[in-house]
Amino acid sequence: MLDPLSWGARLASALVYPRTLDDFVGLVAPLRSRRAHHAEVVLVRRETYDTVTLVLRPGPHFPAHRAGQHTALTLEIDGVRRTRVFSIASAEPRAGERHRTIELTIRARPSGLVTPRLTGRDARALREGDIVELGAPRGDFVLGTPVPDRLLLVSGGSGITPVMAMLRTLVARRHRGEVVFLTWAKSPRDTLFRAELDAIAKAAPLTCPGLRIAVVHGPMSEGDLAARVPDLASWEVFACGPSGMLDVVRADLRKHGDLTKLHTEQFSAPTRPPAPEGEGGEVTFARSGKTAEGRGPILPMAEGAGLRPKHGCRIGICHTCVCRKVSGTTRDTATGALSTDGDVDIRICTSEPVGPVVVDL
Amino acid sequence: MTHTTLSPSELESFGAEIDALLTRTKADLGERDTRYIRRVVRVQRGLEAAGRALLFASGFSPLFPVVWALGTGALAASKILENMEIGHNVLHGQYDFTNDPTLSSQTYEWDIVCPSEQWRHSHNVLHHTYTNVRGVDHDLGYRMLRVDPSQPWTPLALLQPLSTLVLGLLFQWGVAAHDIDMPKYLFRPSERTEEQREKVRELFAKAKKQLRKDYVLFPLLAGPFALHVLAGNLVANVVRNVWSFLVIFCGHFPEGTETFPPEALDGETRGGFYLRQLRGSANFEGSWLLHVASGHLSHQIEHHMFPDVPAHRYPEMAREVRAICGKYGVAYNSSSLSSQVWSVAKKIVRLAFPSAGGDATPTAA
């Protein structure tokens, strides 16, 4: 790619105006696009009956991630772009190195729109060679430097993915400190990375002598941590899993450990059934910090709250009032169609809230 | 022509049937539409690159006129596709459902001088909401032509057969001047508003980049063949202008299209809105290629009923709209492109003269 400030690039930009260079680069070499990060699907690997691992090769501008961080994966399903956030499960690259590939391990949420299409037996949403969009790696759920002497990695279900990235990183670095890796799974057939965990445990005396790994089946209950880890207060704890499990971890640490040494990560967004017809809801206007509550289209609600959003026809024709919905469910008053995704554009003159909604106004 | 006014209950069920078609179509939007517009975008980019390359090559080729004509043709075709099937339709929000930032009505900038934002106001808001309402929809003659007998005649109208031709050649500049109300801006400087000034600044900034690209940078890059490239670019722009002018004029001004007094908007129902769009618009028929080249504005009636439905769906929706119109006995204005062009031309010439009173084109209330 040309240096964007160079004369060549400026000339090229002037020649393709009002398109951007990216509009052309993106068609022939999407991985080199600068508008957004893209990655090629190198491999789709089945992990369990309802999980799949995507091995992705990002473009040259993709920043290195740190173990525990997540990325926003955008792909097209039925012609509509959908974005979902997943932890990166692969080890972080060595300092100064670039990624060759990253891995996302994804479990189907039965009521989900995206994950079942990636993981099902006849999943067709993604195949090897496809191009997806990736957000830059983000998140504070990362090991500090230097890595704490006594490290406890706790996970439940698919919450194993960010701590797996930590484990893989520590093993690759032949980490010498004490590490306990505890993961809870519903049953043996639900256990992720089973073979790899066995292999790591077997090799540990040579590679990471201070490492212990345990896979527990069934739900986690209070006292479990203290029973398995002596002197709980001396450990730095990284925990990721469903909210119920994190509550148990907190309770154990409150009693037997040190809550200030706890780092948590949680993804499973609570699924909310669509509200009954005409229920209305509370609208939060994120940019102005205002809120409004009621039924019917969001545009008059915003105006009632003292905002002056850009608008035109007010009847759903002109698309002047389109703005970003950050989260929540809205219903199109003309067609009755529900929009449940976050980070999508909606017309506020014909969209009514169904439960709590956040819009970027 | 048939002239039916529907009773309130008929109007309501007419509106409900059109609404049902809209809901059904919107529920079906998906991969087919995304794939379609992506394919059009790829073809357009390919044509643009090929056109520019051929124009460059034409100077070196012994077959100069052939290569030049091919290059100019490819560039004109690319500009037509970008203007009509991509730009116009994306700016209507037809592909907003894809959530793809490169197909978003809010950010797309099209390859003609009119800034997208200004066009979305004059076209999406004023024209599509108040279609053919006299005094509100400035697309009725674009503040310069007399296209309806209710518009007062002035001696200036005598020139309109000529000025229409000039408008056709320079159409993108007419579109660009439209949202600003350029005649008023130029001739009544004391009434200029800050908003107008801002729009003029935006327009100048975009016009500069448009002109620089086609008439300075590309020709200069061609060195000794600068004139070949400049001429090719000029012809391509004019071809696109004339074609989009024809498509738009055939959509609203053939015989049989009606205009409405401002009172028509009072208490207008959904059915009333659809009926006004139907009566104020006209379709033209032709091949698949003609429809694509017109950005499917060959189906102006469906476009006015469903402005944010992906336009390539209009041909299939038109069959149902036509059947519904037949059921309610309302006229559906559709004819070949040539007969609609002829119809518009006759009207422009006839209305240039004051004698053409109100009886030739009935005006619905």
Chai-1 contact restraints between the chains, C-beta under 6 A:
chainA,res_idxA,chainB,res_idxB,connection_type,confidence,min_distance_angstrom,max_distance_angstrom,comment,restraint_id
A,A14,B,L217,contact,1.0,0.0,6.0,A-B,restraint_1
A,L15,B,K213,contact,1.0,0.0,6.0,A-B,restraint_2
A,L15,B,L217,contact,1.0,0.0,6.0,A-B,restraint_3
A,Y17,B,K209,contact,1.0,0.0,6.0,A-B,restraint_4
A,Y17,B,K213,contact,1.0,0.0,6.0,A-B,restraint_5
A,P18,B,E109,contact,1.0,0.0,6.0,A-B,restraint_6
A,P18,B,D111,contact,1.0,0.0,6.0,A-B,restraint_7
A,D78,B,G30,contact,1.0,0.0,6.0,A-B,restraint_8
A,D78,B,E31,contact,1.0,0.0,6.0,A-B,restraint_9
A,G79,B,G30,contact,1.0,0.0,6.0,A-B,restraint_10
A,G79,B,E31,contact,1.0,0.0,6.0,A-B,restraint_11
A,G79,B,D33,contact,1.0,0.0,6.0,A-B,restraint_12
A,G79,B,T34,contact,1.0,0.0,6.0,A-B,restraint_13
A,V80,B,T98,contact,1.0,0.0,6.0,A-B,restraint_14
A,V80,B,N99,contact,1.0,0.0,6.0,A-B,restraint_15
A,R81,B,N99,contact,1.0,0.0,6.0,A-B,restraint_16
A,R81,B,D100,contact,1.0,0.0,6.0,A-B,restraint_17
A,G312,B,V125,contact,1.0,0.0,6.0,A-B,restraint_18
A,C313,B,V125,contact,1.0,0.0,6.0,A-B,restraint_19
A,C313,B,T129,contact,1.0,0.0,6.0,A-B,restraint_20
A,I317,B,H128,contact,1.0,0.0,6.0,A-B,restraint_21
A,I317,B,T129,contact,1.0,0.0,6.0,A-B,restraint_22
A,I317,B,P307,contact,1.0,0.0,6.0,A-B,restraint_23
A,C318,B,N124,contact,1.0,0.0,6.0,A-B,restraint_24
A,C318,B,V125,contact,1.0,0.0,6.0,A-B,restraint_25
A,H319,B,G93,contact,1.0,0.0,6.0,A-B,restraint_26
A,H319,B,S105,contact,1.0,0.0,6.0,A-B,restraint_27
A,T320,B,V125,contact,1.0,0.0,6.0,A-B,restraint_28
A,V322,B,Q106,contact,1.0,0.0,6.0,A-B,restraint_29
A,T335,B,T23,contact,1.0,0.0,6.0,A-B,restraint_30
A,T335,B,K26,contact,1.0,0.0,6.0,A-B,restraint_31
A,V344,B,N99,contact,1.0,0.0,6.0,A-B,restraint_32
A,D345,B,D96,contact,1.0,0.0,6.0,A-B,restraint_33
